[in-house]
Amino acid sequence: MRLRAATVAVASPIMDANGALISDKQRWQQHFDLLLNRPQAVPSVELQQAASVAVEDTDISCEAPTGAVHKVRHTRGGGGPRRCDSL
């Protein structure tokens, strides 16, 4: 019984900031170091002003999560994930 036709995944080449193909391990490490270790951005004046007048929403808990975990299942109709309360 054949469930699905065999497919071949085609990966797109990864280019650096200058448009050169990244091909060796050392260059990959350098690329991701630059990509992930950026200096902290300074918030804009508008963002700082909005934060200064923000009102805390007491309905949102900022406590650490408990051991309860809710799983998500996907629907067949493509409606996206739904919370499954029966778990």
Sequence and secondary structure as in RCSB ss.txt:
>XXXX:A:sequence
MRLRAATVAVASPIMDANGALISDKQRWQQHFDLLLNRPQAVPSVELQQAASVAVEDTDISCEAPTGAVHKVRHT
RGGGGPRRCDSL
>XXXX:A:secstr
   S          B TTS B  SHHHHHHHHHHHH        HHHHHHHHT    TTS  S   S    EEE 
TTS  EEE TT 
